[in-house]
Amino acid sequence: MKKTFIYIILILISCMGFFSACEDMYEVHEKFVENGEILYLTKVDSVEFFAGNNRGEVQFVLDNAIKVNRVVIYWNNKMDSIVTEVEPTAGMDTVRIALNDLPEGSHQLEIVTKDILGNKSIGVTVFGVTYGDKYKQILKHRAVQELKVTRIKTDIAWMNSAEKATAFELKYINVENEEVVKKYEPSENMMTITDIKIGTNISHRMHYLPEATALDTFQTDWLELMIDLPTGEFELDKTQIKGLALKNDNLGESWGGSISKLFDDILDNSNHYHTGQWNDGPPLTFTFDLGDIVKPTRIKIDCRPGQAARFPKNFDIWGTSDLTDAETDLSCDDPGWEAEAISKGWTKIAYHEGIVAPSGDATLELNFADFTQNMQPMQYVRIRVNNVWDNSIFLNLGEITMWGEY
């Protein structure tokens, strides 16, 4: 009986302690909600910031936001903000909000959701960078590695584009006095333009994307590059000179020869122009395209090494700027050939009559000013070989080099 009484006393003491604790907890709860109970709404998730030109965009996900009806984004230490209305949703919704007039620089933004009663979510922070004039000032133009200008085309070799470049543009005036703008991939380094008006400027600029997900691309200012013909005499680019096959021409393709080997800068016994059939001539003609419209000034003809006896003895050189209806029908040894050539637009610009037989590795150089005082621009040259030393039936040549001016 005595033990039972003691147990009852202990139970009563425990109950008194429990109710006392409950009363203390209630007092704390009353203080916590004395101004109304706080309800935290669904906060945004998966936040991303997209940079732009003095602007940005924030994208996030709202999941089961059944009470959320607006989103507030704060920045600049909460001195600036934007409020966007949204539709409450029980599912998952992706929201994207534009932040216009966002100054260039780094930004810390806080995103909060709210309901119609003013309840709000815990803020979510995101960091972002915007770009503007300061960024544009550090963008690099593309440097020119090599510029080659002729009357018929302009070749430009560019240095590699800078990192984050997305495009490259050229702007120029064409031969029709029209403005042309062309866009290229930043990886393109070699450009050939055939319709630039000589004596005008070509402008170029780069496009950059500061970040892979950026909203805007940035361009450098247009930078001008003068497209003008070089002055003075220069050696014609042999890579641009091509053999032609006009009527009755001899292409020198016997024994591994070819007219193309006259302009490859290889002077070697096995690299040559070579006639070889009994009816090949001489007399014979061969024609080539200079690849440019110039006033020829000089020509140098090298024999096939070790074959000076097969070097041309008497020959003449003709030129024209237009191949339209320029082919001659008569054989080049016909007495009427010169008159026909002139009627087809050809002009004789030089001739040579050999007096002393060449020896060794013969070379002959002619200055056109010795024959023609008023040289006109031309693009096509035709050589008529009347005979070869020692009356050989073969003509061998090793290399032809020409110079000109604009």
Secondary structure, DSSP 8 states (H G I E B T S, - for coil): -HHHHHHHHHHHHHHHHHHHHHHHHHHHHHHHTTT---------EEEEEEE-BS-EEEEEEEES-SS--EEEEEETTTTEEEEEE----SSEEEEEEEE-S--SEEEEEEEEEE-TTS-B---EEEEEEEB-HHHHHT-----EEEEEE-SS-EEEEE----TTEEEEEEEEEBTTS-EEEEEE-TT--EEEES-B-TTSEEEEEEEE-SSTT-S--EE---EEEE-----S-EE--GGG-EEE--TTB---BGGG--GGGGGSS--BTTB-EE--STTS-SSEEEEEEEEEEEEEEEEEEE--TT-GGGSEEEEEEEEES--TT----S-TTSTTHHHHHHHTT-EEEEEEE--S---SS-EEEEEGGGT-SS---EEEEEEEEEEEGGG-S--EE-EEEEEEE-
